[in-house]
Amino acid sequence: MDLPFYDRINDTLRNIEADGLLKSERVLAGPQQAMVSVRSHDVLNLCANNYLGLAADPRVIAASVAAANRWGAGLASVRFICGTQEIHKTLEAAAAEYLGFEDSILFAAAFDANGAVFEPLLGAEDAIVSDSLNHASLIDGIRLSKARRYRFSNNDMADLDRVLAQARTEGARTILIVTDGVFSMDGTIANLGAIADLADRHGALTLVDDCHATGLLGPGGRGSLAYRGVEGRIDILTGTFGKALSGSMGGFVAARRSVIDLLRQRARPYLFSNALAPAICGAALAAIDIARGPDGDALRQRLERNTSRFRAGLQALGFELLPGEHPIVPVMLFDAHKAKHMADELLSLGIYVTSFSFPVVPHGLARIRTQMSAHFADDQIDHAINAFAQAGRTLEIIQ
Ligand SMILES: *Cc1c(COP(=O)(O)O)cnc(C)c1O
């Protein structure tokens, strides 16, 4: 028995709590939708990535159930041994076709896709140039590769230019620029036009993680590439089915066929992990179908309207918001304790939000990250604005 080990664990937990950084789980008594039941209270949910409201959509659920009935609960095998069914191939083809790439490969999560993609493609002679606010899974995936690592300031194109020149000067063979399409804590949409131009100028490749954009941003919901008008100019895309595209789970990498072919040979989370469950593939296929069609257009229009209404309401009350067009609307509280109190107060008023503090966001930049969804009604948004007003006055954040 190594008792000092358990003492250290308990000390760390106590410190996390004392710093106001403890994250706790609230149990939902039902599916993920606009109104969720938390501790027997019905509350409006402003913190899901359920942008199109498809997580409990009857068409998506029916497709998921039908896939389980047709293909079984799961594969009990990795893909290359005996774990590939038609539905996996269909989903890979559908994701690639929807997003304008030659092929795609599925993973258990986008976290795995990002963990898988770098190591097989780049070696010690190569360089990865990564945005400073990139998602944790990109950071971890990059660490697993032998490529040299460079970092540029968040969405700062002058800095990216400088770092690309530095990587070239230091002899990099291939340079891969890596960025989130949307930075999830701020809702900033990456400046992909300038990134694609800089990639051309420096002869670099580009990878975009579009988890917070696929299905909801740009024409057809094709994501930040479509939104920024750079479709066909980005080399590799990673994405998730755990957000707008059904909210279930599963991730993918989309790219040229040769890149995907090599990932099937070498990507470790693909070679050593179970195939995606058929129910998940069914849900994702139905969600892609909805997202790319006229229903998707209507949902995106609704999402945009809801976002403008909510932003305008909070701004009029005097809250400090990070600017932007994405349905992520961060309300800045700066102090971790204050953000947590605000979230608790809002929950008691029927609004479910989560406060974000270190290490998810930098020290001193604690916030309540709210997220709009296409399935909110106007009166629900107005109710949320009124609750923010009341909680903000109680905690003396606004006047
Ligand atoms: C959510 C998210 C992920 C992880 O997606 P999962 O499929 O849930 O693992 C990766 N990258 C970004 C940018 C994300 O927002």
The ligand as an SDF file (V2000), in Angstrom:
LIG
                    3D

 15 15  0  0  0  0  0  0  0  0999 V2000
  -15.4250   18.3750  -29.2940 C   0  0  0  0  0  0  0  0  0  0  0  0
  -14.1370   18.5080  -29.9540 C   0  0  0  0  0  0  0  0  0  0  0  0
  -13.2850   17.4200  -30.1350 C   0  0  0  0  0  0  0  0  0  0  0  0
  -13.5990   16.0730  -29.5630 C   0  0  0  0  0  0  0  0  0  0  0  0
  -14.6770   15.4780  -30.2180 O   0  0  0  0  0  0  0  0  0  0  0  0
  -15.1960   14.0610  -29.7140 P   0  0  0  0  0  0  0  0  0  0  0  0
  -15.7900   13.4220  -30.9240 O   0  0  0  0  0  0  0  0  0  0  0  0
  -16.1900   14.3380  -28.6440 O   0  0  0  0  0  0  0  0  0  0  0  0
  -14.0190   13.3090  -29.1900 O   0  0  0  0  0  0  0  0  0  0  0  0
  -12.1240   17.6040  -30.8570 C   0  0  0  0  0  0  0  0  0  0  0  0
  -11.7910   18.8130  -31.3540 N   0  0  0  0  0  0  0  0  0  0  0  0
  -12.5750   19.8980  -31.1870 C   0  0  0  0  0  0  0  0  0  0  0  0
  -12.1750   21.2000  -31.7630 C   0  0  0  0  0  0  0  0  0  0  0  0
  -13.7640   19.7820  -30.4680 C   0  0  0  0  0  0  0  0  0  0  0  0
  -14.5320   20.8490  -30.2850 O   0  0  0  0  0  0  0  0  0  0  0  0
  1  2  1  0
  2  3  1  0
  2 14  2  0
  3  4  1  0
  3 10  2  0
  4  5  1  0
  5  6  1  0
  6  7  2  0
  6  8  1  0
  6  9  1  0
 10 11  1  0
 11 12  2  0
 12 13  1  0
 12 14  1  0
 14 15  1  0
M  END
$$$$
